[in-house]
Amino acid sequence: MSVIRLIARRHLTARRRQTIIAISGMALGVTALITMTAIMRGFQTKFVNEILRISPHVQVLDEDLVPERTLAERAFGAAAVAVMHARPSEQARRIKRPNEIARAAIALPGVEAVAVGLVGRAVVSFSETELSVDVRGIDPPAQDRVTPLGSYVTQGRYEALSTTPDGAVLGSGVAEKLGARVGDRLVAAPPGGQPQSLKVVAVIDTGIPSMDKTRIYIPLRRAQALLGKPDVVNTMGLRLGDIGLADGVARALESMSGYKCESWREANANFLGLFVQMNTITGFSLGILIVVAGFGILSILMQIVLEKTRDISILRSVGFTRRQIQRIFVSEGLIVGVIGATLGCALAFVLVSLLDNLQVPMDGIVKSEKFLVEKSGWHYLGAATFAIGAGLVASIVPARRAGRTEPVEVLRGQT
């Protein structure tokens, strides 16, 4: 052990109680930071992973990007044009030339699968129970390549939807509310439309209650007949090999098709923005705990400087340089930071492991049977680095104060 570290250790052990308090404060700050980060990241990672599995990475909507004003300007050239009191179009909103757009989409780099569909609302009834649902008309094999619905089946067979013209796949929440099982027949009626009979061929549980409680999937042709929109397609989903390409693919396809395209980030912008705010607020709040612990280190080292002025002067008189004196107090801050960070990481590891094994059923934005935590070495590395850095920063002022000590003046005043 070097002389500098030996002296630093003696200084800290001489004030054992204050040193323990400073180390404990640092350890608790590190523990809280790691544990809360693991909990928040666990939920967020679960949400994003489930959304990426069950939702298209890019979606084409039936929103035409060419407004009526632009069409009028094209027709009348440079004339002054104003569109006022425009009546809503009586024509059903749709994606024109869906097959052509689908072929163009599959040719884009990174696109692995494309599926067209029809989305609408209807009321389904079984026995005496009625429920308003989101009807999704799909091509079952194509849809399964974009969003693997077949892997979420809990009852029945997803493949039966391809061979049953009046078949229906229910979300688990819909099936539970209706009390319906595979083989049962439902009655579905759109607003102002004619009721039609549907046969339940499968039930799926995606783990996202907002989908499971509201959606049913039926063959595209059946949906077009049920909703009174023959040959209409109003949505198109794409699956990519690399989700990082989603924004670029959406922009390219939007330019090619003339229809509004959304990447998965845009479709879930509200949630993702909320996650960023939560992470910022939590990180800032818990970081303050470590900063406060750093002030504790600062207080201890300042007291040591004031109490050890004579000892510092003696060290200077026997040949210690200003830099070596400063290194003593920097070493003390580093020691407290390292020990506090180490204890905090150890305690956080135990706590996160306990939470990871805690069976707590959750049914909110996402569904889970256990407490959601994310185990990542980066959480520990980041928190430990912050704690050690706080200890080093806290030692700078005392170290500079000690380094400015003039041995002649101090020793002369004590003779």
C-alpha positions in Angstrom: 0.0 0.0 0.0 1.4 3.4 -1.0 1.9 6.1 1.6 -0.8 8.3 0.1 -3.4 5.6 0.3 -2.3 4.7 3.8 -2.7 8.3 5.0 -6.1 8.5 3.2 -7.3 5.3 4.9 -6.1 6.6 8.4 -8.1 9.9 7.9 -11.3 8.0 7.0 -11.0 5.5 9.8 -10.3 8.2 12.3 -13.8 9.6 11.6 -15.5 6.1 11.4 -19.1 7.2 12.1 -19.1 10.0 9.5 -17.4 7.8 7.0 -20.0 5.0 7.4 -22.8 7.5 7.0 -21.3 8.9 3.8 -20.8 5.4 2.4 -24.3 4.4 3.4 -25.8 7.5 1.7 -23.9 6.7 -1.5 -24.9 3.1 -1.4 -28.6 3.8 -0.9 -28.5 6.3 -3.8 -26.9 3.8 -6.1 -29.4 1.1 -5.0 -32.4 3.3 -5.7 -31.1 4.4 -9.1 -30.4 0.9 -10.3 -33.6 -0.6 -8.9 -35.9 2.1 -10.3 -34.1 2.0 -13.7 -34.6 -1.8 -13.8 -38.3 -1.5 -13.0 -39.0 1.2 -15.5 -36.9 -0.3 -18.3 -38.5 -3.7 -17.7 -42.0 -2.3 -18.3 -40.9 -0.2 -21.3 -39.0 -3.1 -22.9 -42.0 -5.4 -22.4 -44.3 -2.9 -24.0 -42.1 -2.2 -27.0 -41.4 -5.9 -27.6 -45.1 -6.8 -27.6 -46.0 -3.8 -29.8 -43.3 -4.8 -32.3 -44.6 -8.4 -32.4 -48.3 -7.8 -32.7 -48.4 -4.5 -34.7 -47.1 -3.7 -38.2 -43.7 -1.9 -38.3 -45.1 0.4 -40.9 -48.8 1.0 -41.6 -50.4 2.6 -44.7 -53.6 4.5 -43.8 -56.5 5.5 -46.0 -55.7 9.2 -45.6 -55.0 10.8 -49.0 -52.2 13.3 -48.8 -53.5 15.3 -51.8 -56.1 17.8 -50.4 -59.1 19.1 -52.3 -57.5 22.5 -52.7 -54.5 20.9 -54.5 -56.8 19.1 -56.9 -58.7 22.3 -57.7 -55.4 24.1 -58.3 -54.3 21.4 -60.7 -57.6 21.8 -62.6 -57.6 25.6 -62.8 -53.9 26.3 -63.1 -52.7 29.6 -61.7 -56.3 30.9 -60.9 -57.1 31.9 -57.3 -58.7 28.9 -55.7 -60.5 28.6 -52.3 -62.5 25.6 -51.1 -65.2 26.5 -48.7 -68.0 24.5 -46.9 -66.8 21.3 -48.5 -69.2 18.4 -47.9 -67.9 15.2 -46.5 -67.4 12.7 -49.3 -70.1 10.1 -49.5 -67.6 7.7 -51.0 -66.1 5.2 -48.5 -62.5 6.0 -47.6 -60.2 3.5 -49.1 -56.7 2.7 -50.4 -56.9 2.7 -54.2 -54.7 0.2 -56.1 -53.8 -1.8 -52.9 -52.2 -4.6 -54.9 -50.0 -2.2 -56.8 -49.0 -0.4 -53.6 -48.3 -3.8 -51.9 -46.0 -4.9 -54.8 -44.2 -1.6 -54.6 -43.8 -1.9 -50.8 -42.4 -5.5 -50.9 -39.8 -4.3 -53.3 -38.5 -1.7 -50.8 -35.2 -2.6 -49.0 -35.9 -4.2 -45.6 -39.5 -5.1 -46.2 -40.2 -8.8 -45.5 -44.0 -9.0 -45.7 -47.1 -7.0 -46.6 -50.7 -7.6 -45.7 -53.8 -5.6 -46.7 -57.0 -5.3 -44.6 -60.2 -3.6 -43.8 -60.9 -2.0 -40.4 -64.4 -1.1 -39.1 -66.7 -1.2 -36.1 -69.5 -3.6 -35.4 -71.6 -4.9 -32.5 -71.3 -8.6 -31.8 -73.8 -10.5 -29.6 -73.8 -13.9 -28.1 -76.7 -15.2 -26.0 -77.9 -12.0 -24.3 -74.5 -10.2 -24.3 -73.6 -7.4 -26.7 -70.2 -5.8 -27.3 -68.9 -3.1 -29.6 -65.7 -4.4 -31.2 -63.0 -3.4 -33.7 -63.5 -5.7 -36.8 -60.3 -6.5 -38.7 -60.8 -8.1 -42.1 -57.6 -9.9 -43.0 -56.0 -12.3 -45.4 -55.0 -14.9 -42.6 -51.7 -16.2 -44.1 -50.4 -12.8 -45.2 -51.5 -11.2 -41.9 -49.7 -13.9 -39.9 -46.4 -13.1 -41.7 -46.8 -9.4 -40.7 -48.2 -9.9 -37.2 -47.9 -13.5 -36.0 -51.4 -13.9 -34.6 -51.1 -17.7 -34.8 -48.4 -17.8 -32.1 -50.9 -16.2 -29.6 -53.7 -18.7 -30.0 -55.0 -20.1 -26.7 -58.0 -22.0 -28.1 -58.8 -23.4 -31.5 -56.7 -23.1 -34.6 -55.7 -19.8 -36.4 -55.3 -21.7 -39.7 -59.1 -22.5 -39.6 -59.8 -18.9 -40.5 -58.5 -19.6 -44.0 -60.9 -22.4 -44.6 -64.0 -21.0 -42.8 -65.5 -18.2 -44.8 -67.7 -17.1 -41.8 -65.0 -17.7 -39.2 -63.8 -15.3 -36.5 -60.8 -15.1 -34.3 -61.6 -13.4 -31.0 -59.3 -11.5 -28.6 -59.3 -13.2 -25.2 -61.0 -10.2 -23.6 -63.8 -10.2 -26.2 -64.3 -13.9 -25.7 -64.4 -13.5 -21.9 -66.9 -10.7 -22.0 -69.2 -12.5 -24.4 -68.7 -15.9 -22.7 -68.0 -17.4 -26.1 -65.8 -20.4 -26.9 -64.5 -22.1 -30.0 -67.4 -23.5 -32.1 -69.9 -21.0 -30.8 -71.8 -18.7 -33.3 -72.0 -14.9 -32.9 -74.1 -12.3 -34.5 -72.3 -9.3 -35.8 -74.0 -6.1 -37.0 -72.3 -2.9 -38.3 -73.9 0.5 -37.6 -77.0 0.6 -39.9 -76.0 -2.7 -41.6 -77.4 -6.2 -41.7 -76.5 -8.7 -39.0 -74.4 -11.7 -40.1 -73.5 -14.9 -38.3 -69.9 -15.7 -37.4 -68.3 -18.9 -36.1 -65.6 -18.7 -33.5 -62.6 -20.7 -34.7 -59.9 -19.5 -32.4 -59.2 -17.2 -29.4 -55.9 -15.3 -29.1 -54.2 -13.6 -26.1 -51.6 -11.1 -27.3 -50.7 -9.8 -23.8 -52.0 -6.3 -24.7 -55.4 -5.8 -23.1 -56.3 -2.8 -25.3 -56.2 -5.2 -28.3 -57.5 -8.4 -26.7 -60.6 -6.7 -25.2 -61.7 -5.0 -28.5 -60.6 -6.9 -31.6 -62.0 -9.7 -33.7 -60.4 -10.9 -36.9 -62.4 -12.3 -39.8 -61.6 -13.1 -43.5 -61.3 -10.0 -45.7 -64.1 -10.9 -48.0 -66.4 -11.5 -45.0 -65.5 -8.1 -43.5 -66.2 -6.3 -46.8 -69.6 -7.9 -46.9 -70.4 -7.3 -43.2 -69.3 -3.6 -43.3 -71.0 -3.0 -46.7 -67.7 -2.1 -48.4 -67.2 -4.5 -51.2 -63.6 -4.6 -52.6 -62.6 -1.8 -50.1 -59.2 -1.9 -48.4 -58.4 0.8 -45.9 -55.3 -0.4 -44.2 -52.0 -2.0 -45.1 -49.3 -3.4 -42.8 -45.6 -4.0 -43.4 -43.1 -6.1 -41.4 -39.4 -5.2 -41.7 -36.3 -7.2 -41.0 -34.8 -4.2 -39.2 -37.1 -2.0 -37.2 -34.6 0.8 -37.4 -35.6 1.3 -41.1 -39.3 1.9 -40.2 -39.2 5.7 -40.5 -37.3 5.7 -43.8 -39.6 3.0 -45.3 -42.7 5.0 -44.2 -41.4 8.2 -45.9 -40.5 6.3 -49.1 -43.8 4.5 -49.3 -45.7 7.7 -48.5 -44.1 9.5 -51.4 -44.8 6.6 -53.7 -48.4 5.9 -52.7 -49.7 9.3 -51.9 -51.3 7.9 -48.7 -50.4 8.6 -45.1 -47.9 6.1 -43.7 -46.9 5.7 -40.1 -43.9 3.9 -38.6 -44.4 2.0 -35.3 -42.6 4.9 -33.5 -45.2 7.4 -34.9 -48.1 5.2 -34.1 -46.9 4.9 -30.5 -45.4 8.4 -30.1 -47.6 9.2 -27.1 -46.3 6.2 -25.1 -42.7 6.6 -26.2 -42.7 10.3 -25.4 -44.2 9.5 -22.0 -41.5 7.0 -21.3 -38.8 9.5 -22.1 -40.3 12.0 -19.7 -40.6 9.4 -17.0 -37.0 8.3 -17.4 -35.8 11.9 -17.3 -37.8 12.8 -14.2 -36.8 9.5 -12.4 -33.2 9.8 -13.3 -33.0 13.4 -12.2 -34.8 12.7 -8.9 -32.7 9.7 -8.0 -29.5 11.4 -9.2 -30.1 14.0 -6.6 -29.7 11.3 -3.9 -26.2 10.6 -5.1 -25.4 14.3 -5.4 -26.5 14.7 -1.7 -24.3 11.8 -0.8 -21.5 13.6 -2.6 -22.1 16.7 -0.4 -21.7 14.4 2.6 -18.3 13.3 1.3 -17.4 17.0 0.8 -18.4 17.8 4.4 -16.3 15.0 5.8 -13.2 15.9 3.8 -13.5 19.6 4.7 -13.6 18.7 8.4 -10.5 16.5 7.9 -8.7 19.3 6.2 -9.5 21.7 9.1 -8.6 19.2 11.8 -5.4 17.9 10.1 -3.9 21.3 9.1 -0.9 20.7 11.4 -0.4 17.1 10.0 -0.6 18.5 6.5 2.0 21.1 7.3 4.3 18.5 8.7 3.9 16.4 5.6 4.7 19.4 3.5 7.8 20.2 5.6 9.2 16.6 5.2 9.0 16.8 1.4 5.4 16.1 0.3 4.4 18.3 -2.7 1.1 20.1 -3.1 0.1 17.6 -5.7 0.8 14.7 -3.4 -1.3 16.3 -0.6 -4.1 16.8 -3.1 -3.9 13.2 -4.1 -4.5 12.1 -0.5 -7.9 13.8 -0.3 -8.8 12.8 -3.8 -8.0 9.3 -2.8 -10.3 9.6 0.2 -13.2 10.8 -2.0 -12.5 7.9 -4.4 -12.4 5.4 -1.6 -15.8 6.5 -0.3 -17.3 6.5 -3.8 -16.0 3.1 -4.7 -17.1 1.4 -1.5 -20.5 3.1 -1.7 -20.9 2.2 -5.3 -19.9 -1.4 -4.7 -22.2 -1.9 -1.8 -25.0 -0.2 -3.7 -24.6 -2.4 -6.7 -24.6 -5.5 -4.5 -27.7 -4.5 -2.7 -29.4 -3.5 -6.0 -28.5 -6.9 -7.4 -30.2 -8.7 -4.5 -33.3 -6.4 -4.7 -33.7 -6.7 -8.5 -33.3 -10.5 -8.3 -36.1 -10.6 -5.6 -38.4 -8.4 -7.7 -37.7 -10.5 -10.8 -39.0 -13.6 -9.0 -42.0 -11.9 -7.6 -45.2 -13.2 -9.0 -47.5 -10.2 -9.4 -50.2 -10.5 -12.1 -50.5 -7.2 -14.1 -53.2 -6.3 -16.5 -52.6 -2.7 -17.6 -51.1 -1.5 -20.8 -49.4 -4.9 -21.1 -50.2 -8.1 -19.4 -47.7 -10.0 -17.3 -47.8 -12.7 -14.6 -44.7 -11.4 -12.8 -43.0 -8.2 -11.8 -41.4 -6.6 -14.9 -37.7 -5.8 -14.4 -34.8 -5.5 -16.8 -31.5 -7.0 -15.8 -28.7 -5.1 -17.5 -25.0 -4.6 -16.6 -25.2 -1.1 -18.1 -27.5 0.0 -15.2 -24.9 -1.0 -12.7 -22.0 0.5 -14.7 -23.8 3.8 -15.1 -24.9 4.1 -11.5 -21.4 3.1 -10.2 -19.7 5.5 -12.6 -22.0 8.4 -11.4 -21.3 7.6 -7.8 -17.6 7.4 -8.1 -17.6 10.6 -10.2 -19.6 12.3 -7.4 -17.1 11.2 -4.9 -14.2 12.5 -7.0 -15.9 15.8 -7.6 -16.7 16.2 -3.9 -13.0 15.8 -3.1 -11.7 18.5 -5.4 -12.5 21.5 -3.1 -11.0 19.9 0.1 -8.0 18.7 -1.9 -7.3 22.2 -3.3 -7.8 23.7 0.2 -5.3 21.2 1.6 -2.8 21.8 -1.2 -2.7 25.5 -0.5 -1.6 24.9 3.1 1.6 26.8 4.0 3.6 24.8 6.5 5.7 27.7 7.7 2.7 29.8 8.7 0.8 27.0 10.4 3.8 25.7 12.4 4.9 29.2 13.4 1.4 29.9 14.7 1.5 26.8 16.9 4.9 27.4 18.5 
